Amino acid sequence: MLRKSAMWARVPCAPAVEIAECSLWRGLNRCFPQRSERGETGLLILTAERLALLALDRDLAALQAGSRSAFFNAIAVMHEPLWPPAPFELGALDWAAKNLAHDPDGQGWYGWALLANDGERAPPRLVGIAALIGRPDEDGDVELAFGLLPDFRGRGYGQGTVRALAAWAFGNGARRVIVHLDAEDAHAARTLAESGFADTREPPYPGVARWVLERVASRESE
């Protein structure tokens, strides 16, 4: 398990998620010994029922943009030949690295690695990647994007990701979480609907659907 000095939030989760967390912590300490020397133990990790969600910081974002193999080694996961998964492209990795270099306190707003584990003897695998597209704007709106590797689609990981990140965004000042997706992507639409999002029926572009989840009053009063 992660040390208490790390920033993390927990809901009941499977042992496989705890295995992924332990491997992640060991890998980071091995690849970034200077983090411990500087006293930097404040990783931001959320856990859902079957997932560990790691917020990229400037070190990890730069590593992912510069060397995917080194990034996989740093977080102690299997190397994935297809990375990043759609709809993300390589430019998105550079975007995250540049934004975190300029906003080093913005951990959580520029990229998340999604990890799971299929068994104790197997190393954790990256399920996919997600991003809140920057800090909320003046209206409190923030955009969310996520992509899963083909092996993990249709297995509930998308819903766990969306719910965890929406809750985190609301807890950190967002008022609305917005997702844009291919209007023909019925699977993603179902994932969003089951997570409480609603289709605005106001497409920003032809062929693109806009889904929104608003912070409820009970959250605002907390």
C-alpha positions as CSV (number, residue, x, y, z in Angstrom):
1,M,0.0,0.0,0.0
2,L,1.1,3.6,-0.5
3,R,2.5,5.5,2.5
4,K,0.1,7.9,4.2
5,S,2.3,10.8,3.0
6,A,1.0,10.3,-0.5
7,M,-2.2,12.1,-1.5
8,W,-4.9,9.5,-2.4
9,A,-8.6,8.7,-2.0
10,R,-10.0,5.2,-1.6
11,V,-13.2,3.4,-2.2
12,P,-13.5,-0.4,-1.7
13,C,-11.2,-2.0,-4.3
14,A,-10.0,-5.4,-5.3
15,P,-6.7,-6.8,-4.1
16,A,-5.5,-6.5,-7.7
17,V,-5.7,-2.8,-7.4
18,E,-3.5,-2.9,-4.3
19,I,-1.0,-5.0,-6.2
20,A,-0.9,-2.3,-8.9
21,E,-0.3,0.4,-6.3
22,C,2.6,-1.4,-4.7
23,S,4.3,-2.1,-8.0
24,L,3.8,1.5,-9.0
25,W,5.4,2.8,-5.8
26,R,8.4,0.6,-6.1
27,G,8.9,1.5,-9.7
28,L,8.8,5.3,-9.0
29,N,11.3,5.0,-6.1
30,R,13.7,3.0,-8.3
31,C,13.5,5.3,-11.3
32,F,13.3,8.6,-9.4
33,P,15.4,8.3,-6.3
34,Q,15.8,12.0,-6.2
35,R,12.1,12.3,-5.4
36,S,12.7,10.7,-2.0
37,E,15.9,12.8,-1.5
38,R,13.8,15.9,-2.1
39,G,11.1,14.7,0.1
40,E,8.6,14.5,-2.8
41,T,6.2,11.7,-1.8
42,G,3.0,13.5,-2.7
43,L,1.7,11.3,-5.5
44,L,-1.9,11.8,-6.3
45,I,-3.6,8.4,-6.7
46,L,-7.3,7.6,-6.8
47,T,-8.6,4.1,-6.5
48,A,-11.8,2.8,-7.9
49,E,-13.2,-0.7,-7.6
50,R,-10.9,-2.2,-10.2
51,L,-8.5,0.7,-11.0
52,A,-5.6,2.7,-9.6
53,L,-5.6,6.1,-11.3
54,L,-2.2,7.9,-11.2
55,A,-2.1,11.7,-11.8
56,L,1.0,12.6,-13.9
57,D,3.4,15.1,-12.4
58,R,6.0,16.9,-14.3
59,D,8.6,14.1,-14.0
60,L,6.2,11.4,-15.2
61,A,4.7,13.6,-18.0
62,A,8.2,14.5,-19.3
63,L,9.3,10.8,-19.2
64,Q,6.2,9.6,-21.0
65,A,6.6,12.2,-23.7
66,G,10.3,11.5,-24.1
67,S,10.5,7.7,-23.8
68,R,7.5,5.4,-23.5
69,S,9.7,2.5,-22.4
70,A,11.3,4.5,-19.6
71,F,7.8,5.6,-18.6
72,F,6.5,2.0,-18.4
73,N,9.6,1.0,-16.3
74,A,9.1,4.0,-14.0
75,I,5.6,2.9,-13.1
76,A,6.4,-0.8,-13.1
77,V,3.9,-2.0,-15.7
78,M,4.0,-4.1,-18.8
79,H,5.2,-2.4,-21.9
80,E,2.3,-1.6,-24.3
81,P,3.0,-1.6,-28.0
82,L,0.0,0.6,-28.6
83,W,0.4,3.8,-26.6
84,P,-1.3,6.1,-26.2
85,P,-4.7,4.6,-26.9
86,A,-7.2,6.4,-29.1
87,P,-8.4,9.1,-29.1
88,F,-5.1,10.3,-27.8
89,E,-2.2,10.9,-30.1
90,L,1.5,11.4,-29.4
91,G,1.0,15.2,-29.4
92,A,-1.2,14.8,-26.3
93,L,1.8,13.4,-24.4
94,D,3.8,16.5,-25.3
95,W,0.9,18.7,-24.3
96,A,0.8,17.2,-20.8
97,A,4.5,17.5,-20.4
98,K,4.6,21.2,-21.4
99,N,1.6,22.2,-19.3
100,L,3.0,20.5,-16.2
101,A,6.4,22.1,-16.8
102,H,4.6,25.5,-16.7
103,D,2.1,24.5,-14.0
104,P,4.0,22.0,-11.7
105,D,1.3,22.3,-9.1
106,G,-1.4,21.3,-11.6
107,Q,-1.1,17.6,-10.9
108,G,-4.4,16.0,-11.7
109,W,-5.4,18.5,-14.4
110,Y,-3.3,17.4,-17.3
111,G,-3.1,13.6,-17.4
112,W,-3.8,10.3,-15.6
113,A,-2.5,6.8,-16.1
114,L,-5.0,4.1,-15.5
115,L,-3.7,0.8,-14.0
116,A,-5.1,-2.6,-13.2
117,N,-3.8,-6.0,-12.5
118,D,-5.2,-9.4,-13.8
119,G,-3.5,-11.5,-11.1
120,E,-0.9,-11.6,-8.5
121,R,1.8,-13.2,-10.7
122,A,1.3,-10.8,-13.6
123,P,2.7,-7.3,-13.6
124,P,0.2,-4.5,-13.6
125,R,-1.0,-3.3,-17.0
126,L,-2.0,0.1,-18.2
127,V,-5.7,0.1,-18.9
128,G,-5.6,3.4,-20.6
129,I,-5.0,7.1,-20.2
130,A,-7.3,10.0,-19.2
131,A,-7.0,13.8,-19.0
132,L,-8.9,16.7,-17.6
133,I,-8.0,19.2,-20.2
134,G,-6.5,21.9,-18.0
135,R,-7.8,23.6,-14.9
136,P,-11.5,24.7,-14.8
137,D,-12.3,27.9,-16.7
138,E,-13.9,31.0,-15.2
139,D,-17.3,29.3,-15.4
140,G,-16.1,26.2,-13.6
141,D,-16.1,24.0,-16.7
142,V,-13.5,21.4,-17.4
143,E,-13.2,18.9,-20.2
144,L,-12.5,15.2,-19.7
145,A,-11.1,12.8,-22.2
146,F,-10.3,9.1,-21.8
147,G,-9.1,6.3,-23.9
148,L,-8.7,2.6,-23.2
149,L,-6.5,0.0,-24.8
150,P,-8.4,-2.5,-26.9
151,D,-8.0,-5.4,-24.4
152,F,-9.8,-3.4,-21.8
153,R,-12.8,-1.9,-23.6
154,G,-16.2,-3.0,-22.7
155,R,-15.1,-4.3,-19.2
156,G,-16.3,-1.4,-17.0
157,Y,-13.0,0.5,-16.8
158,G,-14.3,3.5,-18.6
159,Q,-17.1,4.0,-16.2
160,G,-14.8,3.7,-13.2
161,T,-12.5,6.2,-14.8
162,V,-15.2,8.7,-15.6
163,R,-16.8,8.6,-12.2
164,A,-13.5,8.8,-10.2
165,L,-12.2,11.8,-12.2
166,A,-15.5,13.7,-12.2
167,A,-15.7,13.3,-8.5
168,W,-12.1,14.5,-8.1
169,A,-12.8,17.5,-10.4
170,F,-15.9,18.5,-8.4
171,G,-13.9,18.3,-5.2
172,N,-11.3,20.6,-6.6
173,G,-13.5,23.5,-7.9
174,A,-15.1,22.3,-11.1
175,R,-18.8,23.0,-11.6
176,R,-19.3,21.0,-14.8
177,V,-17.4,18.2,-16.5
178,I,-17.8,18.1,-20.2
179,V,-16.9,15.2,-22.6
180,H,-16.9,15.4,-26.4
181,L,-17.1,12.2,-28.3
182,D,-17.9,10.8,-31.7
183,A,-21.6,11.0,-32.1
184,E,-21.6,7.4,-33.5
185,D,-19.7,5.9,-30.5
186,A,-22.6,4.1,-28.8
187,H,-20.4,2.3,-26.3
188,A,-18.8,5.6,-25.0
189,A,-22.3,7.2,-24.9
190,R,-23.6,4.3,-22.8
191,T,-20.6,4.6,-20.4
192,L,-21.3,8.3,-19.9
193,A,-25.0,7.8,-19.4
194,E,-24.5,5.1,-16.8
195,S,-22.1,7.5,-15.1
196,G,-24.7,10.3,-14.8
197,F,-23.8,12.4,-17.8
198,A,-26.4,13.8,-20.1
199,D,-26.2,14.4,-23.9
200,T,-26.8,18.2,-24.4
201,R,-28.1,17.6,-27.9
202,E,-26.0,20.6,-28.8
203,P,-23.1,19.3,-30.9
204,P,-20.1,21.7,-31.1
205,Y,-19.2,20.3,-34.5
206,P,-20.9,18.0,-37.0
207,G,-20.5,14.4,-35.9
208,V,-19.4,15.3,-32.3
209,A,-21.6,14.9,-29.3
210,R,-21.3,17.0,-26.1
211,W,-22.1,15.3,-22.8
212,V,-22.2,17.1,-19.5
213,L,-22.3,16.2,-15.8
214,E,-23.1,19.1,-13.4
215,R,-22.1,19.3,-9.8
216,V,-25.1,18.7,-7.6
217,A,-26.2,21.1,-4.9
218,S,-25.2,18.7,-2.1
219,R,-21.6,18.8,-3.4
220,E,-21.6,22.6,-3.6
221,S,-22.5,22.8,0.1
222,E,-19.7,20.5,1.2
